[in-house]
């Protein structure tokens, strides 16, 4: 058998020939339709469909200095609490003609720098970070290259460019205040190993006024299996555990599963509180008390900031604190010490 001939994509010249117009007319019909007739535009578009022509965005970007892409850097694609932010961001950008390119750091600082270097090399029109840029070298490079950057889901007094988020220390303090208001004394922490989870733990301990709280630290990103492991570790250290603060709803879900496997009633024997208010949290049994953050609005605001910067507009408020709220559900509502 002979090998099939290599695929040759259609060119603008092929479109012009199929439409029966000149090359410059075909180019104007696609790139500047206001200067050609409706009849010509229809002929060219029909030719585009017939030939399967796809415009070379890279070549167009070199001329306009716009790539029409925005890089989104996520800690992990599997983390449910970040998905509403990415979805609303992608939709808002698509409405303005921009497409999203995803990168994943897997909670690794070295990988974060490598992903950022790759994205900067592709010259996107903007970069949205889920979290802060931690590498000083990456921060300096981003400031030097001038690409608009929006850091999200965290807070900084000195962002690379702009930041939309909240204080994780205050989140931890709010959860600890909730525990204190319920009178729980035998408490534990199930937490991921990432930076933001560590900040929430610091806030929790500071408000609780104790440093001897049993803590199970598991690798990030979290999972149901890791949540089960965390509760098993906490119960080994404190068999009379009354309540657990979890750094994510996924960990909290795992804690629920392990508690049920051990015959513990939630919330009768053990109260559980998560973070992130993932979609499933309101629908599992029992439903999970969690800290809610308006992820979709963070995504929409990030899109507006990126588009404003691309249009040369000044940003009046580079630091936006979205705040948060604790939503009480079945996993802690009826529990009493």
Protein Blocks (a to p, Z undefined) as FASTA:
>chain_A
ZZddddddddfklmmmmnopafklmmmmmmmmmlpcfklmmmmmmmmmmnopacdfklmm
mmnopghiacdddfblklmklmmmmmmmmmmmmmnopacddddeklpaklmmmmmmmmmm
nopabdcdedjdfblklmmmmmmnopacddehiacfbdfkbccdddfklmmmmmmmmmmm
nopabdcddddfbfklmmmmmmmmmmnopakbccddddddddfklmmmmmmmmmmmmmmb
fbdcdfbfklmmmmmmmmmmnopacfkloccddehjaaklmmmccddddddddfklmmmm
mmmmmmmmmnopacfblbccebjaddddfklmmgcZZ
